[in-house]
Structures are given as C-alpha cells and as structure tokens.
Amino acid sequence: MSSQITVTVDGAPRSIESGTRIRDVLLDGPRKIRDIVAAKLDGKVVDLSLPIETDATIEPVLTDSAEGIDVLRHSTAHLMAMAVRALY
C-alpha cells in the first residue's frame, strides 16, 4: 500500500510516494545531479540516498556552496582514511 506525501522543493510543493529517495526527487528539478552533493531535509544536511517518509522541505546542497564544500571535504577525509587502512 503506497501513501503519498508532500515535499516542497524550491518553494514548490509536490506529491510523491512515501519512501522515495531524495536523489530521485531532485533529479526531476532544474539542476543536474552532478551539481548536487547532498540535501537539506527540513534544514538538516543529509545524504541523497535517504528515503523520505513524511511531508518535508528539501533544499539541494550544491557543490560550489560553503556547505557543499564541507560535505566534499568530509567525504574525502573518509575515503583517504579507508585507503590508508587498506594500505597499512
């Protein structure tokens, strides 16, 4: 049984199926997904693979924004740590 929820993206409300990933919602927008590194779900920075379960407001976090750069640096630090662990 699917249930519909309302998400607001760029000020425009949309009806989507509960459980839809943030990435899939943002793919329908005007921006290209490669420009988006994360999203804000009701003001909290989250991963693009997070499923949306309730009504929410979504804002893309762009790669060239201050928050986007922080996300990229954080992710890069994790990748580097994984590489170091694999080597040693």
N, C-alpha and C positions, 0 to 999 in steps of 0.2 A: 504494500500500500504506500504510494508516494504522497508526500504532502508538499504543498507549495509554501515558500517563504518569500519575503520581500527583502531585496537588497538594494541599497542606494549606492550607485557608482557615479562619480562626477555630478552629484546633485540630482540624478535621475533615478527614480525607483523602478525596479524590475522584479518580475516574478520569476523565480527559479525553483527547481526541485530541491528539497532538503537533501544535504549530503553532497551537493555539487562542490567541486574543488574551486578555490579562489582563482587559480590559474585559468580554468575554463571560463569563468565569468569575465575575467579581464581580457581574454582572447577576443571576445566579441566587441571590445572597445576600440577607440581610435588609435591607441598606441600599439606598437609592436611589442611582443612579449620579450624580445631581447633587450628592450629598454627598461624593463621592469625586473627588479632584483628581489623584491619582497612586497608585502602589502600591509596596510594598517587595517585591522578589523576592529571597528569601534575604538580607534585610537591606539591600539596596541600593535606593534610590529610583529608580523607572523610570517611563516613560510607559505609559499604559493601552493603547496600541495594540501594545505589544511582544508578539510571539508567544512562547509558552512551548514550549521544545523538550525539556526534561529535567525529571525529578522536581524539585519545588521547593516552597517555602513562600511563600505570598502573604499580605500584610497590606495592607488598604486604607489610604491616607493621606487622612484626612478634611479637608475644607476648614476646619474650625474648630480643627484641631490646629496646633501650632507648625510642624511640617514642612509641613503643608498651606499655611499662610500663606507660608512661604518659597517654595514652588513657585509659588503665585499671584503673588507679588511678582516672581519671576524671569521668569515668562511675561509679565507685564505690562510689564516693562522691555524685553523683546524686541519686543513689539507697539509700544511707544512708539518704539523705535529704528527700526522699519520705517516707521512713519508719518512720522517726521522725515526719513528718507531719501527717501520718496516726495514730500514737500513741497519738499525742497531738493535 
